[in-house]
C-alpha cells in the first residue's frame, strides 16, 4: 500500500507563492487539517516581519486558493523554530487529502520526501525522493542520508515514514554541496502551543497545537473508507492482532473530544504508570495532549493494543468528572474493543488495569468514580500537590568557589509526584558558571521548558530560587527582563536558602509548623545588633520583616535561617539610611497587613504575586503598590528540601 500512500501524500503537498504571481514558487507545504497548511517559515519573506508577508497563493491537487500566514514559531535557524501554519482563504473540502501525522516517539528510518520544484525556471512540477533518516541534529532535526538531492522549492514538504505509513517530519533544507538534507521532526509541531499569531489570528484558540491536532484526528476518523489514508496504512500482520491504523484513528478522535490534560507533567505520570516504568523523557518527546500519549503504546513488550487500551482506561478515569458524556463514548468504544480480544489478552489487560485500582474490563462501568485515583489528579488535570500547593520548579544556584564570587553553577529541580520525588530537569554543564547578570538569559530556555511541562490552564508553576543569603538581593521576580511580562507578575516567585539542603533540622520544622498552624504576625527586625535575640525569642506564627536590603542585612538573614524561619519578608530597596525612617514604618505596616490578610503561610506566595501584578498595571493605584514590587519573600518548605546531590555544582 506504500505506493498509494505516496500518491495521497503528493496530493496533500502544495506549493506556496505570492498571491499576485501564481507561477512563482517560494516553497512547499502540506495539508494537515481542513483549511490548514504546514510549511517551513523560511520559505516565506519574513525579513520585515510576519505582518509584511502579505497575501499568499496555495496550489496543489484540485486546489488553487488565496491564503495567509496565521501562526509561526519565530523563524529562527533552529529546526523547531522553522515552522509556520498557513490558513487557506476557503477551507479545504473533503475532496482534498490531508496527511496523517505520526504519534510515535521514535524517529523514522526509511523515508520519502515530497515537494515542488521549478526546473530551470520552468513550470512548477511535483518532486519526491527516497532516503533514510540516519541521525539527529539538535532536539528536532532529522538528518537525511545522501540518497537524494533536495531541490530548491521542496522545503516545507512532508517527510513520509515508509515503515509505518505516517508523516514524521517537514523537509527543511538540503546540505550545501552534498546530497541528503535535513528535516524537522513532527514532534516540533507541539511547540505551536506557544505559537505567535499573525494579524490577530485566534481561530485555533489559546492552544493552537491541541486545536489543530484534534481537528486533524477528527478529519481522518471521518475519512476511513475507500482510498483513505487510514485504510491504506494497512492492518497488523502478526496473527491478525495488534493496534491497527483504524484503531488508532478512532481512539484519537474520541480523545479529541476530551478536555485537554492539565499539564504535560500530568500526562507523563499517566504514561509512566501505564507502561510500568518511567521513560527517559526528553524535551522533544514530551507529550502535551492525549493523542501524544497514545503514541507510547507502540513497540511495547505486552503489545500495542494492551498498552493502548490500558492508556485509554486511564484517560477516561482522569476525565470522567469534567466530561462524563465524552468519557461514556470512549468507554463504550474501549469495551467493544476489549470484547474482540482473546481470553488470555483480556486477562492480561484485566490484570494491568485492575492493578491500578480501576474496575476490571469485565465489569461495568469501566471507570469507577470511587476507585483509587492513580493519576494523582482527582479529575481531568491537576498535578500532585502538597497541602493545596501547585507544581514547583526550583533553581539551585551554587557560587563558583574558584571564581570571583559573582559566577554561579545552576541546577533546575521539580517534584513531579510530590515531596519525595525530586527530579533534575536541567543543569549547568560548563566549568566556570555564569555571571549573576547573565542568569536571566542563561536560564530562560531551561525555565520555559520546565514551565511548559508543568503549567496548567488555571495554575502556573511556582519558581523558587535557592541561593546563599548574601545574594538574597536577587530581583528574580523581574526576570526575564525583556518585552515579555515579568515572571513575578505571572507566577509565584520566592527565594530559599541554599544552606538548607537535605534532611531538615528540627528547628526549621518547628518554625514551619508555627506559621502553618497559627495566625501570621509581622516581626519587625529594625537593627542587626538586636536581630538574633529578637528572632530567637519570637513565638509561633512570627514572620521576620527586614527593612534593610540584603547587602545591609545579610547577617540578620543568616540569623533568621539559623533560628529556623522558613518564611520572611525583606525590602529590595538599594539604599537605607543608618537609622530607620518613615519608609521603614510604611513597609512594616504594609507587611503586617499582608500577613494579617493571609490565610496561613501557603497563601503568601500568591498574594504577593497578585500585588506585584497590580503594581505593574498602569492604573491609579499602581503608585500605592510600588512597595510590593520591592518586596522579596523567603518561602522555604522543609517538607520539600533541596536534595543533596552527589554531583556538586562547582568547578573541578
Protein Blocks (a to p, Z undefined) as FASTA:
>chain_A
ZZmmmmmmmmmpccdddfklmkbcfbdcddfbghiacddfklpcfknojklnopadddde
hiacddddfbdchopabfklmcccdddfbdcdfkbccddddfbfbdcfbdcddddddeeh
iacdddddddddfbdehjklccddffbccdehjaopacddfknopafbdcfbdcehiacd
ddddfklmmmmmmccceehiaklojblmlmmmmmmmmmmmmmmghjbfklmnopafehoi
acdfklmmmmmmmmmmpccdfbfklmmmmmmmmnopacdddfklocfbfklmmmmmgopf
nopklmmmmmmmmmmmmmmmmmmmlmmmmmmmmmmmmmmpcfklmmmmmmmmmmnopacf
kbccfbdfkbccfkonopaediddeehiacdddddddddfklnopaccddddddfeojkl
cccfbdcfbfnopafklmmmmmmmmmmmmmmmmpcfklccdddddddfklmmpcfklpgo
iabdcfklmpccddddfklgcjddfklmmmmmmmmmcccdddddfblklmmmmmmmpceh
iacddfbdfklmmmmmmmmmmnopabdcddfbfbdcfbdcfklmmmmmmmmmmmmmpgcj
klmmmmmmmmmmmmmpccfklmmmmmmmmcccddddfklccdddfbacbdZZ
